[in-house]
Amino acid sequence: MSRLENNFASQPANTMDDRGQNYEEEHVHSVYEDIAPHFSSTRYKPWPLIERFLAELSPGSIGLDIGCGNGKYLAVNKNVFIVASDRSTNLVQIASNHKSHGAVVADILHLPHQNDAFDFAISIAVIHHLSTPVRRMEAVATILEVLKPPKKDDKAGGKALLYVWALEQSGSRRGWDVGHEQDVMVPWVLKQKGRQEQTFQRYYHLYKKGELEEDVVKAGGVVLESGYEKDNWWCIAGRKSSSNRG
């Protein structure tokens, strides 16, 4: 257990949740509000695995991009419709430039969408910003709830692609690996013409091998596929069929 999680674990559940929210407000949400234009300028190329997931969706599919950032995935497949959301108002304004799709401000733990309604969802590099194990698991559960449940004659149901930073990054410039601290602060250097550089610290929970799949199972879902790609763990998850629910 990390130092951050140790501090939270000694508190009552409601206090832990409040502290988690406050911590994320300071070390995640407010940071992305401040760096949104600069952050967006560095996020323009879709990652291959996510691009492939979207490209393989059936025409007419309706889904969600939860934590959409600047909306770079909204135009990948013109044959599907995506409702995008992000906690950052400034990033949602940028994402709204993708006119054929909707973009709203929303918290991943309190999505403003109908449950059991969507063919797919993606949540890319978002869940690792939640600061406690319970909040990360609840985020996965919230995503699963909006997916269409499997039917008896159609076992597929909706599916979600989840993507998080990995602890195992020994080959990257960051050099994190097994045995290192999983809860870390990652600097973002804001560069603006004519202004002095500013450094912001963003909170990340680095997922170790198997941890994302464990969160899916704890959240009541099933793992359809999972793997590792370029310093990230990913998982395609679905909901349990009624016959598999305990």
Secondary structure, DSSP 8 states (H G I E B T S, - for coil): --HHHHHHHTS-HHHHHHHHHHHHIIIIIHHHHHHHHHHHHT--S--HHHHHHHHTS-TT-EEEEET-TT-TTTTS-TTSEEEEEES-HHHHHHHTTSTTSEEEE-BTTB--S-TT-BSEEEEES-GGG--SHHHHHHHHHHHHHHB---BTTB----EEEEEEEBS--TTSSS---TTS-SEEEEEEEE--TTS--EEEEEEEE-B-TTHHHHHHHHTTEEEEEEEEETTEEEEEEEE--GGG--
